[in-house]
Structures are given as C-alpha cells and as structure tokens.
Amino acid sequence: MPNEQPPGSSPAYAASNTAARNAQGPPAQGTAAPASDAGPPGTVNGPEREGKISGSGLLFGIGAYGIWGFLPLYFLLLEPAGPVEIVAARVVFSLVFCAFLLTVMRSWRRALTSVRDLRMLGTLSLAAVLIAVNWLVFSWAVLNGHAVEAALGYFINPLVSVLLGVFLLKERLRPLQWAAISVGFIAVLVLAFAYGNVPWVALTLAFSFGFYGLVKKGVGGKVDAVSSLSIETAVLAPLAGVVLVVMAANGTGTLLSFGPAHFWLLAASGIATAVPLIFFGAAASRLPLTMVGMLQYLAPVLQFIMALVVFQEAMPPERWAGFGLVWLALAMLSIDMMGSPRRARIRRAAASTA
C-alpha cells in the first residue's frame, strides 16, 4: 500500500485490477497483464492457480505490509526533519541501497538494459514523479496531524484503482464491484462533510498511487522490482541531492546538523524503502493473488490505529461513519475478489469441455 506501499510495485492496483479482470473473463484486446514488478512474469500464477498458501509467503507478506504500516512511527523519529527533507533523503539513500543490492545480486546489466530502452525510461520517469508526490504528501500528512486521512487514502486506493481500470482501460465490472464503487463515492461525500472540506490528502494519496500502478502496468514484468526502484530513484536523485545541499547551505536541513544518530536514521530510509519491497516480491511469488489482495489492508489498518493511539488524532462520529462506508466498500470488493479463482476454474472447465 501502501507510499508506502511498494515504491517499485503496486499491489493494491494489481490485486484489485486483476480481480476485476478475473471477474469479467479475459482482458480486452490491447490490455496488458497486471503490473507487478515484484518478480518475473508469472510468479503469482502458480500459487494463485493452485490455491495454496505458503507459510513463508504469508510471513513475507505480513512483514512487507507491517513495515509499511509502521512507517508513520519511523517518520516521527525523523523529526525535526520536515517532509521535503525526508523525501529527498529517502530518494538519495534508496538509490544508494539499491546500488548495493544490484551489486550483490549482479543485476546491473538488467537495470542498464532497462535504462537504454527510452520508452521504459520514460515510463519509469513518470512513475518516479507520481511516487514522489505520494511520498511527499504522506510525509506531510503524518507530520502535520493528518495520519488518519493518510490511512484513509490507502483504504480507498483499491476503489480508485478499479475506477481507473474502468475509465482508462475500459474494463467491465461485476455488479458487486459497481456497488462497492458507489458506496465508496458516498463515503467520500460523508467524509467531506465530516472534515468540512474535500479530503484532499486522502484523495491525492489514493489517486497518485492509483496512477502509479496504472503507469507501472505498462512495464509489466519487463523489469524487476529492485531495478525499477533503482531507475525511479535515479531519476529523482539529482533534484533530491540539490534539495539536500540547499537545505544544508541555508541552515534549514537537519541531515548533517543533528548528530550521527539522526543522520543514520535518515539514511535508514533507503533500507525501509527497499526491504519491504523485496519481502513483497517474495510473498507475491508464494501466495494466491487473493491473499495478497487481502494482506494489502494490513498497512492502512496499522496506520489508522497508530493515528488514533499514538498521534491522538480526533475521530468524531461522522468520520467513523465515513470510514465505516469505506470498509463496507472494501468488504464488497474483497468478497468479489475471493470469488475470482472459483469463476476462473469454472471458465476453464467450460472451455475444456467445449
């Protein structure tokens, strides 16, 4: 999910969008396969087809979404660094860590091959801009008393992803999915009333990550997760480096002025970005897609709980009503998604007897 879902992949989009396609049958002509760069093409197909649940895959999935869910606490430790500095440091140190991973895995050739493909580079550059917006808004929200609204953004992200699939990819939805979208729209109206304005933070997070998944859909399995994250952060690194240098020069930066502990906490953002992504890749290759789709809700649930318990953010009754409607819509999507493997088996059986 979650920002703070995989920076180099898009599980929310892949899970909800694949569920929509499974529900309607084969994708329309010209529609690409679901975007998950968590592993090579077809890594999810095996467990999804067999319906098996791997214990190690489940642990990897919980680890990935658990880390993303606890990121608000990590950002709290980074104070007094502000959102801009946090994102800039995250970009630079993610690139450093990815370079280390590419060296260890001997994957430089694969990454450089992707860079030489101008269409691929353009796609990943657009993805980089979208994820940078997502990271910046999420960081600002957590540090400025909007953690609840940030969690809301990742709760409604699957609904946004399905909606993008309908309007931009011309996908057909089942009645239960249309009902979920309708309930989600009503929820946004209720929450707009509750907040006194449109919940822009939540919508920006949901749509930026939804479009990020849509853009990465064009990449498909052509580039692995670490290479993808390496290229995306490399695109952003020059600007991020300039930001860090300027902030250090004018005295507004904290990276070098608040001691070694603060420096290494900011430097650890590279690990905090890449490790859950790797865990997600391991989970996606071992678990049915429906299980991955269910696990994606763990991150915003943890973020929501921390917003209430740790950050002590207000949650008046009208907000509970809005969140309740969002959860109802997600339950409807999940029910439809869990029925997708059974519908696929029925279609295959019918095709084999035809």
C-alpha positions as CSV (number, residue, x, y, z in Angstrom):
1,M,0.0,0.0,0.0
2,P,0.8,1.4,0.6
3,N,3.6,5.4,-0.2
4,E,4.1,3.4,1.5
5,Q,3.2,0.5,-0.4
6,P,5.9,-0.8,-2.6
7,P,7.7,2.0,-4.2
8,G,8.7,-0.2,-7.1
9,S,5.4,-2.0,-7.4
10,S,1.7,-1.6,-6.9
11,P,0.0,-4.4,-5.0
12,A,-3.2,-2.5,-4.4
13,Y,-3.6,-1.8,-8.1
14,A,-2.5,-5.3,-9.2
15,A,-4.8,-7.1,-6.8
16,S,-8.0,-5.0,-7.3
17,N,-7.4,-4.6,-11.0
18,T,-6.7,-8.3,-11.6
19,A,-9.8,-9.2,-9.6
20,A,-11.8,-7.0,-11.9
21,R,-10.4,-8.7,-14.9
22,N,-10.8,-12.2,-13.5
23,A,-14.4,-11.4,-12.8
24,Q,-15.1,-10.4,-16.4
25,G,-13.0,-13.0,-18.2
26,P,-10.0,-12.4,-20.4
27,P,-8.8,-8.8,-20.6
28,A,-10.0,-6.8,-23.5
29,Q,-7.8,-6.7,-26.6
30,G,-4.8,-4.5,-26.1
31,T,-4.9,-4.7,-22.3
32,A,-1.6,-5.6,-20.7
33,A,-1.1,-8.1,-17.9
34,P,-1.3,-6.9,-14.3
35,A,1.6,-4.7,-13.2
36,S,3.7,-6.3,-10.6
37,D,7.4,-6.0,-10.7
38,A,7.8,-8.0,-7.6
39,G,9.3,-10.8,-9.6
40,P,9.5,-12.2,-13.1
41,P,6.4,-12.6,-15.2
42,G,4.1,-15.3,-13.9
43,T,5.4,-15.5,-10.4
44,V,2.0,-15.2,-8.9
45,N,0.3,-17.6,-11.3
46,G,1.4,-20.8,-9.7
47,P,0.1,-20.3,-6.2
48,E,-2.9,-18.5,-7.5
49,R,-3.8,-21.3,-9.8
50,E,-3.3,-24.0,-7.1
51,G,-4.9,-22.0,-4.3
52,K,-2.1,-23.0,-1.9
53,I,-1.0,-20.7,0.9
54,S,2.7,-20.8,1.8
55,G,3.7,-20.2,5.4
56,S,6.8,-18.4,4.4
57,G,4.9,-16.4,1.8
58,L,2.4,-15.3,4.5
59,L,5.3,-14.2,6.8
60,F,6.9,-12.2,4.0
61,G,3.6,-10.6,3.2
62,I,2.9,-9.7,6.8
63,G,6.5,-8.4,7.1
64,A,6.1,-6.2,4.0
65,Y,2.8,-4.7,4.9
66,G,3.7,-4.5,8.5
67,I,6.7,-2.4,7.7
68,W,4.7,-0.1,5.5
69,G,2.1,0.1,8.2
70,F,4.6,1.2,10.9
71,L,6.2,3.9,8.7
72,P,4.4,6.7,10.5
73,L,6.3,5.8,13.7
74,Y,9.5,5.9,11.8
75,F,8.7,9.3,10.3
76,L,8.0,10.5,13.9
77,L,11.6,9.5,14.8
78,L,12.9,11.7,12.0
79,E,11.8,14.9,13.5
80,P,12.8,17.7,13.3
81,A,13.3,16.9,9.6
82,G,10.4,18.1,7.5
83,P,8.6,16.3,4.7
84,V,10.7,17.7,1.9
85,E,14.0,16.7,3.5
86,I,12.6,13.3,4.4
87,V,11.6,12.6,0.8
88,A,14.9,13.9,-0.6
89,A,16.9,11.8,1.8
90,R,14.7,8.8,1.1
91,V,15.3,9.2,-2.6
92,V,19.1,9.5,-2.3
93,F,19.6,6.7,0.3
94,S,17.2,4.4,-1.5
95,L,19.4,4.8,-4.6
96,V,22.5,4.0,-2.6
97,F,20.9,0.9,-1.1
98,C,19.6,-0.2,-4.5
99,A,23.1,0.2,-6.0
100,F,24.3,-2.1,-3.2
101,L,21.6,-4.6,-4.0
102,L,22.3,-4.6,-7.7
103,T,25.9,-5.2,-7.0
104,V,25.2,-8.1,-4.6
105,M,22.7,-9.7,-7.0
106,R,24.8,-8.9,-10.0
107,S,21.8,-7.3,-11.7
108,W,23.5,-4.2,-13.1
109,R,23.2,-5.4,-16.7
110,R,19.5,-5.9,-16.3
111,A,19.0,-2.4,-14.9
112,L,21.1,-0.8,-17.5
113,T,19.2,-2.6,-20.3
114,S,16.0,-1.1,-19.0
115,V,17.7,2.4,-19.0
116,R,18.7,2.0,-22.6
117,D,15.0,1.4,-23.5
118,L,13.8,5.0,-23.9
119,R,10.2,4.0,-23.7
120,M,10.9,2.1,-20.5
121,L,12.9,5.0,-19.1
122,G,10.1,7.4,-19.9
123,T,7.5,5.2,-18.2
124,L,9.6,4.8,-15.1
125,S,10.4,8.5,-15.0
126,L,6.6,9.3,-14.9
127,A,6.2,6.6,-12.2
128,A,9.0,8.3,-10.3
129,V,7.2,11.7,-10.3
130,L,4.0,10.1,-9.2
131,I,5.6,8.2,-6.3
132,A,7.5,11.3,-5.2
133,V,4.2,13.1,-4.9
134,N,2.8,10.2,-3.0
135,W,5.8,10.1,-0.6
136,L,5.7,13.9,-0.1
137,V,2.0,14.1,0.7
138,F,2.2,11.1,3.0
139,S,5.2,12.5,4.9
140,W,3.4,15.9,5.2
141,A,0.2,14.3,6.5
142,V,1.9,12.2,9.1
143,L,4.0,15.1,10.5
144,N,1.1,17.6,10.4
145,G,-1.8,15.8,12.2
146,H,-3.4,14.1,9.2
147,A,-2.3,10.5,9.7
148,V,-6.0,9.3,9.8
149,E,-6.6,10.9,6.5
150,A,-3.4,9.3,5.1
151,A,-4.7,5.9,6.2
152,L,-8.0,6.7,4.5
153,G,-6.1,7.3,1.3
154,Y,-4.7,3.8,1.3
155,F,-8.1,2.3,2.3
156,I,-9.8,3.9,-0.8
157,N,-6.8,3.2,-3.1
158,P,-8.3,-0.2,-4.3
159,L,-11.5,1.6,-5.2
160,V,-9.6,4.2,-7.1
161,S,-7.6,1.5,-8.9
162,V,-10.7,-0.3,-10.0
163,L,-12.3,3.0,-11.1
164,L,-9.2,3.9,-13.2
165,G,-9.4,0.4,-14.8
166,V,-13.0,1.2,-15.9
167,F,-12.5,4.7,-17.3
168,L,-8.9,4.4,-18.7
169,L,-8.6,0.7,-19.6
170,K,-12.3,0.2,-20.5
171,E,-12.6,-2.8,-18.1
172,R,-16.1,-4.2,-17.3
173,L,-17.1,-4.6,-13.7
174,R,-19.4,-7.0,-12.0
175,P,-22.5,-5.6,-10.2
176,L,-20.9,-6.1,-6.7
177,Q,-17.9,-4.1,-7.8
178,W,-20.1,-1.3,-9.1
179,A,-21.9,-1.4,-5.8
180,A,-18.6,-1.1,-4.0
181,I,-17.6,1.9,-6.1
182,S,-20.9,3.6,-5.3
183,V,-20.6,3.0,-1.6
184,G,-17.1,4.4,-1.8
185,F,-18.3,7.6,-3.5
186,I,-20.9,8.1,-0.8
187,A,-18.2,7.6,1.8
188,V,-16.1,10.4,0.3
189,L,-19.2,12.7,0.4
190,V,-19.7,11.8,4.1
191,L,-16.1,12.4,4.9
192,A,-16.1,15.7,3.1
193,F,-18.9,16.7,5.4
194,A,-17.0,15.4,8.4
195,Y,-13.8,17.3,7.5
196,G,-15.7,20.4,6.4
197,N,-13.9,20.2,3.0
198,V,-12.9,17.6,0.4
199,P,-10.4,15.1,2.0
200,W,-7.6,16.2,-0.4
201,V,-4.8,14.4,1.4
202,A,-6.6,11.0,1.1
203,L,-7.7,11.6,-2.5
204,T,-4.2,12.7,-3.5
205,L,-2.6,9.7,-1.9
206,A,-5.2,7.3,-3.5
207,F,-5.0,8.8,-7.0
208,S,-1.2,9.3,-7.1
209,F,-0.7,5.7,-6.1
210,G,-3.5,4.5,-8.4
211,F,-2.0,6.3,-11.4
212,Y,1.4,5.0,-10.3
213,G,0.1,1.5,-10.5
214,L,-1.5,2.3,-13.9
215,V,1.8,3.6,-15.3
216,K,3.7,0.6,-13.9
217,K,1.1,-1.6,-15.6
218,G,2.8,-0.6,-18.9
219,V,6.1,-2.0,-17.6
220,G,4.6,-5.4,-16.6
221,G,7.3,-8.0,-15.9
222,K,9.9,-6.4,-18.1
223,V,11.9,-5.0,-15.2
224,D,12.3,-6.4,-11.7
225,A,11.5,-4.6,-8.5
226,V,15.0,-3.5,-7.5
227,S,15.9,-2.4,-11.0
228,S,12.7,-0.4,-11.2
229,L,13.2,1.3,-7.8
230,S,16.8,2.0,-8.8
231,I,15.8,3.7,-12.0
232,E,12.9,5.7,-10.4
233,T,15.1,7.0,-7.6
234,A,18.0,7.7,-10.0
235,V,15.5,9.9,-12.0
236,L,14.7,11.8,-8.8
237,A,18.2,11.8,-7.3
238,P,19.6,15.0,-8.9
239,L,16.7,17.1,-7.7
240,A,16.8,15.4,-4.3
241,G,20.5,16.0,-4.0
242,V,20.1,19.7,-4.8
243,V,17.4,20.0,-2.2
244,L,19.6,18.4,0.5
245,V,22.6,20.7,-0.5
246,V,20.5,23.8,-0.5
247,M,18.9,23.0,2.8
248,A,22.3,22.3,4.4
249,A,23.6,25.6,3.0
250,N,20.8,27.8,4.3
251,G,20.6,26.1,7.6
252,T,17.2,24.5,7.3
253,G,18.4,21.0,6.8
254,T,18.9,18.5,9.7
255,L,20.7,15.7,7.9
256,L,24.2,16.8,9.0
257,S,23.4,19.1,11.9
258,F,21.6,17.0,14.4
259,G,24.2,14.4,15.2
260,P,25.1,10.9,13.9
261,A,22.0,9.2,15.3
262,H,19.7,11.5,13.3
263,F,21.9,11.1,10.2
264,W,21.7,7.3,10.3
265,L,18.0,7.4,11.0
266,L,17.5,9.3,7.8
267,A,20.0,7.1,5.9
268,A,18.0,4.1,7.0
269,S,15.1,5.3,4.9
270,G,16.8,3.6,1.9
271,I,16.5,0.2,3.7
272,A,13.0,1.0,4.9
273,T,12.0,1.6,1.3
274,A,13.7,-1.4,-0.3
275,V,13.3,-4.2,2.3
276,P,9.5,-4.4,2.3
277,L,9.6,-4.3,-1.5
278,I,11.8,-7.4,-1.5
279,F,9.5,-9.0,1.1
280,F,6.5,-8.2,-1.1
281,G,8.2,-9.9,-4.1
282,A,8.8,-13.0,-2.0
283,A,5.2,-13.0,-0.8
284,A,3.7,-12.5,-4.3
285,S,5.6,-15.4,-5.7
286,R,4.4,-17.7,-2.9
287,L,0.8,-16.7,-2.3
288,P,-2.5,-16.6,-4.2
289,L,-3.3,-13.2,-5.6
290,T,-6.4,-13.0,-3.5
291,M,-4.4,-13.5,-0.3
292,V,-2.0,-10.7,-1.4
293,G,-5.1,-8.5,-2.0
294,M,-6.3,-9.2,1.5
295,L,-3.0,-8.5,3.1
296,Q,-2.8,-5.1,1.5
297,Y,-5.3,-3.8,4.0
298,L,-2.9,-4.5,6.9
299,A,-0.8,-1.3,6.2
300,P,-3.7,1.2,6.4
301,V,-5.2,-0.6,9.4
302,L,-1.9,-0.2,11.3
303,Q,-1.6,3.4,10.2
304,F,-5.2,4.1,11.3
305,I,-4.6,2.5,14.7
306,M,-1.4,4.5,15.2
307,A,-3.1,7.7,14.2
308,L,-5.6,7.2,17.0
309,V,-3.4,5.6,19.7
310,V,0.0,7.2,19.1
311,F,-0.8,10.5,17.4
312,Q,-4.0,11.0,19.3
313,E,-5.9,12.4,16.3
314,A,-9.6,13.2,16.6
315,M,-12.2,10.8,15.3
316,P,-15.7,12.2,15.7
317,P,-18.8,10.1,14.9
318,E,-19.2,11.5,11.3
319,R,-15.7,10.3,10.4
320,W,-16.4,6.9,11.9
321,A,-19.5,6.8,9.6
322,G,-17.4,7.7,6.6
323,F,-14.7,5.1,7.4
324,G,-17.4,2.5,8.0
325,L,-18.7,3.1,4.5
326,V,-15.2,2.8,3.1
327,W,-14.7,-0.5,5.0
328,L,-18.1,-1.8,3.7
329,A,-17.0,-1.0,0.1
330,L,-13.7,-2.8,0.6
331,A,-15.5,-5.8,2.1
332,M,-17.7,-5.9,-1.1
333,L,-14.6,-5.8,-3.3
334,S,-12.9,-8.5,-1.2
335,I,-15.9,-10.8,-1.5
336,D,-15.9,-10.4,-5.2
337,M,-12.1,-10.9,-5.4
338,M,-12.2,-14.1,-3.3
339,G,-14.7,-15.5,-5.8
340,S,-12.4,-14.8,-8.8
341,P,-10.4,-18.1,-8.6
342,R,-13.6,-20.1,-8.5
343,R,-15.0,-18.3,-11.5
344,A,-11.7,-18.8,-13.3
345,R,-11.9,-22.5,-12.7
346,I,-15.5,-22.7,-13.9
347,R,-14.4,-20.9,-17.1
348,R,-11.5,-23.2,-17.7
349,A,-13.7,-26.3,-17.1
350,A,-16.3,-24.9,-19.5
351,A,-13.6,-24.2,-22.1
352,S,-12.1,-27.7,-21.8
353,T,-15.4,-29.4,-22.4
354,A,-16.4,-27.1,-25.3
